[in-house]
């Protein structure tokens, strides 16, 4: 998202965006989260990823997503009046990601729920569509995003689920039980907006802990997430090499039991 300025905000120039992606891989990052609809004013995340990293190094996992918000009749022009959770539109979404990333099979596709059609919409049908595409060989793993605990349970009855991608951070902890459920099942939990997204995360004692560790507040927020559970995978966004390096360095920050207790 940050590399394209989608859906709003500033974005880096093209050379910087490509440098961020290449530096990420140099630093050992092996999980990139994207989508065909991360695009604005002719700048598309998938195309940046392809230019910077294709042919992709062994072990690099590129996760993408499809859902009601974006896979409407005109896939390039999201519109709140359009419906995307139909078999045809979901297939078109998968095919658009395959084409723009330059691959024959997508490592992981998240079915994103809740954007337009939460009321009365079951994820069973859309997930069955993605499962059929998986059986065709177009998708390796399936995940779900922006789901309730009940929807997660339903998803597991339909298909093998590799990950859950939901909103979770220091200030937004509604998913605590779901993280534990995923951990018990060996399913990855991927918190989006790990440092707050458009509303930077705040918490009591956060500034003091950051100062004590000579770290930034976002680094402490990321370190807290890594300490939360071994199944947590982080996808902090960035638009600069310096910020990328700061994010990655958070992986070396070890919070004490006292730090974690102070953060609640």
N, C-alpha and C positions, 0 to 999 in steps of 0.2 A: 504493500500500500504506500509506504513512505517514498519509494523510488518513483512513483507515478503521481503523487499528490492526490490520489483517489481516496475518498470522494471529494475532499477539499483540502486546502492548505498548500504550502510551498513544496517544491520538489527539487532535487539536485539536477544539475545539467547531466546530459547523457554520459559523458566521460566519467563523471563522478559516480553515477549509478553503476556503470560497468565495473569501475574500480572497487566499489563496495562489494559486489558479488564475488569478484575474483579474490579479494582479500579475505572474505569470509571463508572460502574453501581453503586458502592458504593457512588460516588459523585453525582448521580442523572442523569447521561447521559442516555437518553432513545432513542437515534437515532444513529445507527451504519451504516456506508456506507461501502459496500464491493462488491466483485464480485468473481465468480469462477476463473477468470483469474488472480487474484492477487495471484500469486504463482511463486516461483522460487526455484530451487534446492531442490525440495521436501518439501518446506515450503509453506503452503497454508493458506490464510487468513480465509476462511470459516471453515476449520478444526480447526484452533486456536480458532475461535469464539465458535464453537460447544464444544470443550473441556473445555473452560473456563466458559461458561455460560449456557450450556444446562443441564436441562430443563430451558428454557428462562423465566425470570421474567415477570409477567404481566406488560403490558405497554411498553415493549421494542420493538421498531420498527427496523427491520433489512432491509435496502434497498440494492438491488443489481442491476446489469445491464447486458444487453446483447447487442450485436451489431456486425457490420461487422468485426471489428478488431480481434475478438477472437472466434467467433462461426463457425469456418470452419469445413471441413471434419474431422479433428483431433482436437477435442475441447481442448485437453491438450497441443497442440503445435501450438500457434498462428503463422501465416505465412502470409506475405503481399500478397501472390499470391492467397490466399483463399478468398472465398466469404461467408459471414455469414448471410446475410439478407434474407435467404430463410425460408419458413415455417418449413422445417425439422430441419435446423440448429438452428433456434430460439427456437424450442421446446426442442432440445437437450440441449441448453444453460439453459433454465428454469429448466429442469429436473436435470441437473448437480448441479445447485444451491440448489434445493430441497434436493437432496441426501447429498451433502456435509454439508449443514446446519442442516440436520436432522429434517426437517419440512414437513408437508403435504401441506402447502400453504405459499407462499412468501408474506410478508407484502407489499412490493412495488418493482416493476421491472421498471427500467429506460431503455428505448430504446435509445441507444447511436448512434448518427449519425456522419457522417463527417470524420470517420477515414480512410476509403479506398474508399468509393463510393459516395462522395458528388456529383460529376458531373452526372446529369441525373438520380439520384436516388430519388424517392419519399419515404417518410416515411409512406405513407398511407398503402401500402401492409404489411410491417413488423408490423405496429401498429395494423392492423386488425388481424394478427396472434396472437399477444399478447392479444388482446381483446377476441379472441376465447378461449385462454388458461385461461383468467380470468373467462369467462363464465363456463368453466369446473371446476372452483373452485381452480385452481392452483396458482392464483395470486389475491391479495386483491385490490391493487391500481396500476395504471400505471403512469409513468412519462416519460419525454423525457430529453435527455442530449446532450450537444454540438450541439444545434440547433440554427438556425436563427429565427428572429421574424416571418418570413413568414412560416417557418416550424412549429413553435409553433401554429400559427393560423390554419394551416392545420390540425395539430394533434387534436385540439379541435373540429374540424368537424367530426373526426373519432371516438374519444373515450373520456370519462371523464379523464381529466389530473389532477393529484394530485400535481405534482411538476415539476419544471424545474431545471436541474443541468447543469450550464454553468460556464465558466471561468469568474470570476469577483473578483476584489479586489481594493484596493486604487489606484493602478497604472493602472488598466485595467477596464475602466468603460463604455465600449461600450454598455453594456446591461442596462444602466440606464432606457431607455423607457420600456424595457421588464419587469424589476422589478416592475415598476409602474403598468403596465398592469396586471401582475400576482396578485399584491396586490388588485387591484380593483375587480378581479375575485375570490379572496379567495384562490389563488393557491400559494403554497410554492415556494420560490426561494432558491436554495441551491448552493452557490458559491463554485466551486472547486478551489483549490490553493488559499485559502483565504488570505494567507500571502505570496503568490508569487510562491509556489511550488519549482521548481528547481532554480528559480531566485528570491531571497528574495525581498519582496516589499520595495520600497523606495518612499518617497514623501517629498516635502519641508515641513519643520517645524516638521516632524515626530519625530526626535530625541529629540527636545526641549519639545514637548508635553509629550513624554514618561518620560523624566527626571522630569518634573513638577509633574507628577502623581506617581513618584517612581515606574514606570512600565517598562516592556520591550517593544521594538518596535513591536514585534508580538502581544502583548496584546493590544496595542493601535489600531493596524490594525484590530483585531477581534472586539474590542469595537466599532470601526467606522462602521463596517459592521452591527452589531446589532442595531446601531442607525440609519442606513440607511433606514430601513423599517421593520415593525413588522412581515412581512412574510418571512424574511431572516432566514434560519437555517444554522448553521455552521458545517463544517466537517473538522476541522484542523487535520492533521495527526500527529502522535507522535510515538516514539519508546522507551519512558521511562516514568516511573511513575511521575518523577519530572516535565517533560515537559507537561504531561497530566494535572497535577494539576495547572501548570501555565496557560495553555489554558483555563481551566474551570474557573479559577479566573478572567479571562478577562470579564466574564459575570457580575461581580460585579463592573467593572470599568465604571464610568459614565463620558463621555466627555461633556464639557461645550459647549454652543453654539459658544463661541469664538474658542474653539479647532476645532470644526467641520468646522467653517468658514475658519480657517487657513489652513485646509487640502484641502479646495477647493470643 
